[in-house]
Amino acid sequence: MIPRVIGEVTAGILLGPTLLGYFYPSAFSWLFSGFPQEDRMFGLMYQIGLTLLMFCSGLKFHT
């Protein structure tokens, strides 16, 4: 279990803005670029997920 986690963290550091974004910013933006309204879509998904989480937590607390 631990080696898999270390591999995932290492891949995240290598592919993330820490190394790839620093040394090759154009490759980083090409690889991880989305669409113009991506931040609004993720914000909406975040709000829906948070609402469902609060609803489920309240439902379990009420019973």
C-alpha positions as CSV (number, residue, x, y, z in Angstrom):
1,M,0.0,0.0,0.0
2,I,2.7,2.5,0.9
3,P,4.8,2.1,-2.3
4,R,1.7,2.8,-4.4
5,V,1.0,6.0,-2.4
6,I,4.6,7.1,-2.8
7,G,4.4,6.5,-6.5
8,E,1.2,8.5,-6.8
9,V,2.6,11.4,-4.9
10,T,5.8,11.3,-6.9
11,A,3.8,11.3,-10.2
12,G,1.8,14.2,-8.9
13,I,4.9,16.2,-8.2
14,L,6.5,15.4,-11.5
15,L,3.4,16.1,-13.6
16,G,2.0,19.0,-11.6
17,P,3.0,22.6,-11.5
18,T,5.9,21.9,-9.3
19,L,8.2,20.5,-12.0
20,L,6.5,20.2,-15.3
21,G,4.7,23.6,-14.9
22,Y,7.9,25.2,-13.8
23,F,10.3,23.9,-16.5
24,Y,7.8,23.4,-19.4
25,P,4.8,25.7,-18.8
26,S,3.5,25.4,-22.3
27,A,3.5,21.5,-22.1
28,F,1.8,21.8,-18.7
29,S,-0.9,24.1,-20.1
30,W,-1.4,21.9,-23.2
31,L,-1.6,18.7,-21.1
32,F,-4.0,20.0,-18.4
33,S,-5.9,22.8,-20.2
34,G,-9.6,22.4,-20.2
35,F,-12.3,24.6,-21.6
36,P,-13.1,28.2,-20.8
37,Q,-16.0,27.6,-18.5
38,E,-14.3,24.7,-16.6
39,D,-14.0,26.6,-13.3
40,R,-17.7,27.4,-13.3
41,M,-18.6,23.7,-14.0
42,F,-16.3,22.5,-11.1
43,G,-17.8,25.1,-8.8
44,L,-21.3,23.8,-9.6
45,M,-20.2,20.2,-9.0
46,Y,-18.6,21.2,-5.8
47,Q,-21.8,23.0,-4.6
48,I,-24.0,20.0,-5.5
49,G,-21.6,17.5,-3.8
50,L,-21.4,19.7,-0.6
51,T,-25.2,20.0,-0.5
52,L,-25.6,16.2,-0.9
53,L,-23.0,15.6,1.8
54,M,-24.7,18.0,4.2
55,F,-28.1,16.4,3.4
56,C,-26.8,12.8,4.1
57,S,-25.0,13.9,7.3
58,G,-28.2,15.6,8.5
59,L,-30.3,12.6,7.7
60,K,-28.0,10.3,9.6
61,F,-27.9,12.7,12.6
62,H,-31.7,13.1,12.7
63,T,-32.3,9.3,12.9
